Structures are given as structure tokens and as C-alpha cells.
Amino acid sequence: MFKSLRWKLQFFYSTLLATVIISSGSVFYYQVWSSTFAEVDRRLEASALYLDVTLRSFPPPIQQGVEAPRLPPPPLRIDGRPPPPRPRRSREQFLEELKLPQDSNFLGEGNPDDETYFLVMTSKDMLIKKEFVPLGYPEAQSLAEQFNPQPSLVMLENNLREVRMTGPSGSKIIVGKSLRHETVQLRNIAIQFIAIGLAFLVLGVGISFAIAFRMVRPITQMSATAELLSEKDLSKRLDLNHFDSELAGLGEVLNRLFSRLDASFSRQRQFTADASHELRTPLTVIRSASELALSQPRSPEEYQETIEVSLKAAERMTNLVNGLLALARLDSSNADFHLRQNDLSDLVSESVSLLRAIALEKQIGLVSDLHSVQIFGNPESLSRMIDNLINNAIIYNKPGGKVFITLSRSDNKAVLEIKDTGVGISEEHLPFIFERFYRFDKARSRLSGGSGMGLAICKGVIEKHNGTITVQSILGEGTTFQIQLPIWNYSN
């Protein structure tokens, strides 16, 4: 599954989305949690301070948990009449005012156990007043803790949050609240976050699945198109109009590859047909001559003529097979192709010397102007290439014509030119002369014994040496072949 690009994209998008949802949900939940408990702590501290202020307005005896003493009688008035009696407030009346502020309780809490409670004790742990203290409250444990003049927050068992502080006359003030309601509320919020996060995750996974499917769909189309290709039909191409720009480049590369395969198979089929045709002709000649000679008794001269015809046909077949082997060796990247340093002028001079007799027989003059140029190559294949080009210049020349052979050096390249004054090649034939079995003058080629593979072999040899070959020709005036080969670099 994880070898699939679509599932990898799906897994990446899902993991990224889940990480974002969990991270954002956790941050938001933490903010809600901290703000909730910060509000609880703020109200508890405010309530404790309110009780402290209220308690400070009481007489010291009340602060110490005893009844307020009776006040002395007021002095007589100027007219001798006693003053009106002062109102005397009892301890209960004072303690009636000792209560939490109105905003100390939190909205939405209907359970009495969730009410804010408080205890006010004397310095000797005598109870002054308490309200809403939950059942099972650990009063002794709470009073045993240390009290400070400033409110201090503590967390008790049973999920109780308290504020403790020292009041007037060493009294102890405790204000607390059960966090059950806040805990339940936060748990509900967490459940809502999880539900919303899961919903978004499912939705995001669905969307990411659709996106991943759309992203790999062009690749699937490429695979489907490639599946339709076969040796008999290589005409299928990818429609790049529906591809994104990133995949359009890959599609263009595949289309060019398909075109090259199509052209390669077409050339292979054409090559097979041409080779079969070329081999069939000499075989037909040999078979026909042999059947004719065996049809009835013949004279020795007739038998000799039959053997000579068969021998010429066999020689033609030999030349054709040698050409096919040479092309196959050039096409094979693993062929044994030994390269070494050569002086190209020596190879050209040798070819000129070997072909000079043929040129004299046809009354063709060979004119050479050669400069020493070192190259790195295979001398046998290079000599064959040079022989073919000079031989063609001799064969397709005019009586009394000339062949000019020059070798020079230009821009770190060896430049070999072979120019003749022969019949030339018409413009419509020039693009095809390096194709295998192509003959621009079929009648003359057959008379000369050519197989149509000489120039193809020459081009293959030159390309094997990382060189180039070009041709220029004017019909009736002559043809010029120019070969450029890399010069041997002594620094290597």
C-alpha cells in the first residue's frame, strides 16, 4: 500500500490535517481551561478580601469570637436630660453582615454542593462563621495549613479549590469552591472538540483523497496509454491538454519516447524488408542459374558461366551480410570497439593509395591535401568509412573528373572533406542518403554492386566517434562530404 503514490499522498495529507486539528484543538482547549480556572481563582481571592474588609469593620471582640462589651452610658446633655440610648448590636447582628459578595457564586450552577463556601475562624481555631461548607469537608486538615496575610491558593482532595489568608486579630479566612461543575463543563467542551475535530478530519481525508486521486490520474492515464502500445501499434500519444504543467513535461518526454520507438520499429521493419529483398535477389540468381544448368546436359563453357554468375551473386550476398554485421556492431552499445590514438592523415593516405588504381582505371584523378591530426578512435572502422566515401566519389564521378581530399584542423576538430566533380545528388534525395538500403540511383547502384548501406555505415562510424557528417551537392556539378571528429586531447 505504501508503495502507491496515491496512498502516500493520502497518508501525508491525513497526517498533516490530524496534526493541525490536534494542535489547534489542544491550544484552544488549554486556553479555555486556563481562563476557566483563572476566573475561579479571581473570584475566590476577591471573596476572601471582601470577608477580610468586612471583618475589620467589626469590634475586636467580635473578631475574636466573643460578645461585644456593653458601652458606658453617654454623658448628660446640657439641659440635664439623659441622651437617647445608643443602639446596641449583638454578635449575631454583626455576623449577619459577614457574608460573601453577591457575585461570588457562578452562573449556571444549581447544585448546592457547587456553591462557594467560606469559614472564618479565630486565631485559636474558634469558629466565627461558616456557610455552604460541603459535607465531609476536612476542616481540621485545612486549618492545620499555613495562613499568610495575602490570599494563597491551594487544591484539596475531592476537587476543592480554596483561598486562605490571615484576617484581623489573627483570624483565619477560608473561601473555597468545588470544581465539579467546571470539570464537567470542560469535559463536555473536550468531547465537543473531539467530535468537531473528527468531523473535520473525516471531511479533510475525503477531500485529500479526491485531491490525491486527481493528482495521480494523469499518471494513471500515462500507464493506460503505455499499456495500449504494442509492436504493431505505436501511434498512441498522451493528450497533454488535461495535464498540469509539472506533468506536462513528463508527458512530452514520453510522447517523444513513443515517437522514437515508433520510428525505430518502423526502421526495423523497413530494414528487415529491405534486407530480405536484397538477399532474395542473389539467391534467386543462384537458384535460377543452378536449375538451368541442371535441367539438361551443358557444355563446360556453360557450366563455367553458371558458376561465374553464382559466384558474383555470392559475392554480392557476402558484401550485404558484411554490411549488415557492420551495422549491427555499430548499433550494439556493448560491441567490442577498441579505441586508440591515431593520426587521421595516415589512415586517409592509406585509403587514397589503395583506391588510386581504381581511380586510374576509371580515369579519375585523386588530389589530396592532408595535415597531421591526432584523433582517438578505431582505425579499422575509420578506414572503412574513408574507403566508402572515396570509393563513392570515384564510382559516381564523370570520366576525367577529380576527387579532392583535404584534411585540416579547426576549433579542436579534425575536418575531412571529400569533394568530387561527379553527377551530384538531386535535392529531394539529400535528406535520405544516410538511410539504410536507400538508393537515389537504383539502376547505377545495382550495376556497381552497391547495397545501399555504405553511407549508413559511414554515418554510424562517425557517430560512434562522437563526430558529425554533412553533405552538399549540386546536380550535375558534384558532391562534397564533410566529416568532423574530435581531436585527441593530450591532457587526458
N, C-alpha and C positions, 0 to 999 in steps of 0.2 A: 504493500500500500504506500509506504513512504518512498518508493521509487517512482511514484507517479507525481508529475509536476503539479497537477491539479490538486492532489491531496496535500502536497507540501504547501502550496499557496493557501489552501483552506486551513491547514493547521496553523500557519503563520498568522493569518488574519484572525482566526478564532482566539489564539493565544494572546495576540495584541489587544483585541477587544476585551477579553476577560481581564487582562491586567489593568486596562484603563478603568473598567467598571469597578473592579475590586478596589483599586487605589482611590478613585474619586469617591466611592461609597464609604470607604474606611475614613477618609479625611472628613467627609461631611458628617458621618456618624460621630466621629470624635469631637467635632465642633459642637454638635447638638448635646452630646454627653457632658462636655466640659461646661457649656453655658448653663445647662440644667442644674448641675451641682454647684456651679458658681452662684447661681441665683439663690439656691437653698442656703448656702453659707452666708450670703449677704444678708438675707432676712433674719437668719438666726443671730448674727452679730448685731444687727440693728435692734432686735428684740431684747437681747441681753443688755445693751447700752440703755435702752428705754427703761428697763426694770431698774438699772443702776441709778438713773436720774430720778426716777420716782421714789426709790428707797431713800435717796439722800434728802428728799424733802420731808421725811418723817422725823419725829423726835428721836434722839439717840436711844431711849429705852425701847421704842418700837423696833428700831434697827437691831436691838439686842434680844428681841423676842419677848419683852415683858410689857406690862400695862404702863401707860404714861402716868406720871405722878399728878396729884391734884395741884392745881395752881393756887398761889396765895391770893387772898381776897384783894381786890383792887382798892386803892385809896379812895377816901370820900371825895365827893365833888365839892366845889367851892360853896355851894348853897347848903352844904351839910347833909345832902341826901346821898344815900348809897348809889353807886353806879349800877347800871344794868348788869346783870350777871353775864359773865363770859360763857359762851357755849363751850362745852367740854366734849371732845370727840373721843370715843372709845377706841380700843385697839382694833376692834373689828371694823370700825368705820375707816380707820387708816388702811387696814389691809384690803378693804373693798376697792380702794384705788390702785392697789398693786396687781396689775393685770397686763397682759400682752397688748401691744398696739393692735388696732383694727386690721392692719394689712399684714399681720404676721402669718395668718393662715393662707394657704394656696388655693386658688380657684380650682374647681373641678374635683375636689376631694370630699367625698360624702361619708367615708368610713371614719368613725371616732378614733380608731387606732392610728389614723394618719394625721390627727390634729397635732399642732405644735404644743408641746408641754413645757412646763418650767418648774423649777424648785428654787426656793430661797431659804437658805439655812444661815444660822448664826455662826460665829467663829467656832462655837463649841458643838456644831452639828445639830443644833436645836432647830426644828422646823419652824419657819416663819409662815410660809405659804407654798402650796403647790397646786397645779391644775393639769388635768388631762394626762397625768403620768400613766403610761401603758402598764398593763398587768405584767408581772414578772420583771419589772424594772430592777436592775441591780443597783439599788441605792447605796448600799454600803461600799460596794466596789467603786462606784462613781465618786463618792465623797472622799475616798481614800487617795484619789489622784491629786496631783499638784494643781493649785489655782494661782493665776497670775493677775496682776492689775488690768492687763489688756486681754481682750477676748482671745481664747485659744480653741481651735477646732480639734475634735477627737472623733474617732469612729469606734462604736461599741458593737458588741455582739447583737444579734437579732436585727442587723441592718439599721442601727440607730446612729444618727448624726447629732453631735452635741457641740455647744459652745459653753465654755466655762470661764468665769472671771471672778475676781475678788471685788465685793461691793464695799459700801461704807461700814465702818466699825468691824472690819474683818469678816463681814458676811460673805457667803458663797452663793453665787448666782449660776444656775444651770438652765440652759434653754436647749431643747432638743426636738428632734422630729424623726419619725420612721420614714425610711426611703423606699418603702414597699411600692407606693404609688408611682414614684419616679422610675423605679426599676422596671415595673410592669410596662409603663409608658415607653421607656427606652427599648424594652424587648419588642414591643409592638412596632416601634419605628424600625428596629433592625429587621423584623420579619417583612415589613413593607419594602425596605431597601432591597432585601434579598429577592423578593418577588419581582420588583421592578427591574432589578439587575438581571435576573434570569430571563425576563421577558425581552429586555434589550439584547441580551446575549443570543437568545434564540433568533430574534429578528436579524441581528447582525450576522450570525452564522449563515442564515438563509441568504442574506444579501451578498455576503462574501462568497458563498457557494456559486451564486449566479455570476458574480464578477470573475471568479476563478474559471468557471465554465466558459465564459465569453472570452477570457484571455487565452485559453488553450484551444479554443475552437479552431482558429486558423491553423494551429499545428496539426490538429486532427484532420483538417481539410488537406493539408500537405501530405499527411500519411495516406489519406484516401486516394489522392491523385497519384502518389507514388505507387500505390497498390495496383492502379489501373494500367500502369506502364508495363509493357512486355516487349520482348524482342520483335514481335510482329507489329506492334503499335506503340510508337514513341512520340506520338503527336500531342499528347495531353500536356497542358500547361496550367500553371496556377493563375487564378484570377486575382490580381493584386489590388483591385479596386476596393475590396472589402477588408483589406489588411491594414493594421496600424503601421505607422511609419517605421517602428522598430522591427517588425516582422516583414515589412515590405522589402527591406534589403535582403533578408534571408530568402524571401520568395524569388527575388530577381536572381540571386545566386543559383537557386535550384532550377529556375527556368533556363538559365544559361547552361547549367549542367545537363538538363534534359535535352537541350538543343545540341550540345556536343555529343551526347550519347546517340541521339538520333542521327547526326551526321556521321558519327563513327560507324554505327551499324549499317548505314546506307553505303558508306565507302566499303565496308567489309563485304556486303552483299554484291556490290558492283565489282569489287576486286575478285571475289570468288567466280562471278560470272565471266569476267574478262579473262581470268587465268584459265578457266575451263575452256573458253573459246580459243585461247591461244594454244593450249595444249592439244585441243581436238584437231586443229589443222595439220600439224606434223604427224600426229598419229594416223589421221585419215590418209595422208600421203603414203606413209609406210605400209599401212594395211592394203591400200589400193594397189601399190606397186608390187607388193608381195603376192596378192591374189592374182594379179595379172600375170606375173612371172610363173606362177604355179598352175595357171589354167591350161597350159599346153607346153610342150617342149619348146625351149628357146635356144637361140644361139648363144655362145659365150659372150658376144658383144652385148646382146640384150640383157643377159644376166648381170653383166658388169654395169650397164646403165642403170638397172634396177637397184643394184647395191649402192651406186653413187647417189641416186635420188634418196634412198633410205638414209644414207649417211648424212646428207645435207639436212634432212628432216630431223635426224637425231641430234646433230649439232645445234640446230635451232632450239630443240627441246632442252638441250644441255644449257644453252645460254639463258633460256627462260627460267629454268629451275635455279640456276646460279643467281639470277636476278631476284627471284622470289626468296631465296635463302638470305641474300644480302639485305633485302627489305625487312625480313623477319628479324634478322640480327640487329638491325638499326632500331626496330620498334621495341625490342626487348630491353627493359631497363637493367636486367641482370646479365646481359650478354657480356662475354669476355671481350673487353675493348681496352687494350693496353695503350696508355698514352705515355709519350716521352718527348724530350726536346728534339726538334727537327729544324733544319734550315730549309724553309719552303722553296728557296731558289734551287736547291739541289733536286728536290722532287719534281719541280717544273722542268728543269733541264733534262732530267732523265726521261720524262714523258715526251718532250719535244724530240729527243734523239730517237726514241722508239717509233714515233709516228712519222718521222721525216720521210721514210721510204714510201709509206702510203701516200703522203702528200706529193712526193715527186711523181709517183705513178699516175696521180690524177692532175698533175701539172699545177699544184697548189704550192705557193711559197709560204714558208713559216718564218716570221720575223719576231724575234724575242728581245726584250729589254728587261733584264732581271737584276734586282738588287737583293743582297743578302738580308733576309728577315727571319728571325728566330720565332718559332711558334711551339706550342705544346699540343701534340696530337698523335693520332695513329697513322703511321706512314703508309701502311697498305691501303686503308680506306681513302686517305687523301690522294694517293697516286691513282686509284681507280676513278675518283671524282675528276681529277685533272685529265686523265686519259679520255673519259667520256666526253668532256666538254670540247677538248681539242679535236677529237675524232668527229664529233658532230659538226664542228666548224669546217672540217675538211670535206665531209660527205656532202653537206648541203651548200657547198661553195660553187662558184662558177669556174669553168676551165680558165686557167690563167689567173685565178684570183689569189688573194693573200689572206693569211691569218696572222693577226698582230697579238702577241702575248706580252703583257707588261706586268711586272711585279714591283710594288713600291710600298712605302710605309707612310701612314697618315693617321695622326691622332691616336697613337698606340694601337693601331690596327694594321694588319697586313692586307693590302689591296691588290687582288689579282684580277686583271681584265683580259678577256679573250674575245677579240673582235674579228669578224670575218667580213668578206665582201660578197657574200652569197645571195641567195634568193630572198632572205628575210622571212619574217613571220607576219601574217596579217593581224591587225589589231584585235579582232574578235577571238583569236586563239591565244593571245598572250596570258590571260588570267588562268588558263587551264594547262599550260605546257608542263607544269610540275606534278600534275596528277598522274597516277599510275595507269599504264596502258593507254594513255591519251596520245593520239597521233594527229597532228594537224595536216599531215600529208600522208594519208594511209597507203596510197599506192607506192610512193617512193620509199616509205618505211619498210614495207614488206619486201621490196626489191633489195634494200640494203641489209635485210635481215634483222632490223630493229624490232624490239619487243614492246617499246613504249614505256620502259621502266628506267631508262638511263637517267633522265633528268630528275625523276623521283628519287633515285638512289643518290644522285648528287646533292639534292636538297637535304635528304636525310643525313648524309655525312656531314654537311656543313652545319646543320642544326645540332648534331651530336657534339660538334666542336664549339658550340655557342657562337656561331657565325651567321652571316646573312648572305643571300644571293638575290640579285636583281637582274632584270633583263630589259633591254631596249632594242627595238627592231623597227626597221623601215622596209616595207615590202619592195623587193627588187634591188635594194641597196646593201643590206647586210644586218647582222645581229651582233649585239655586244652583251656579254655576260660579265657581271662584276661580283666578285666574292670578297667579303671582308671577314677576316679571322682575328681573334685576339692575339696580340704579340706576347711572347714569353717574357714574364717579369722576373728578372734575375734576383730581385729582393726576396722572392719566395724560396 
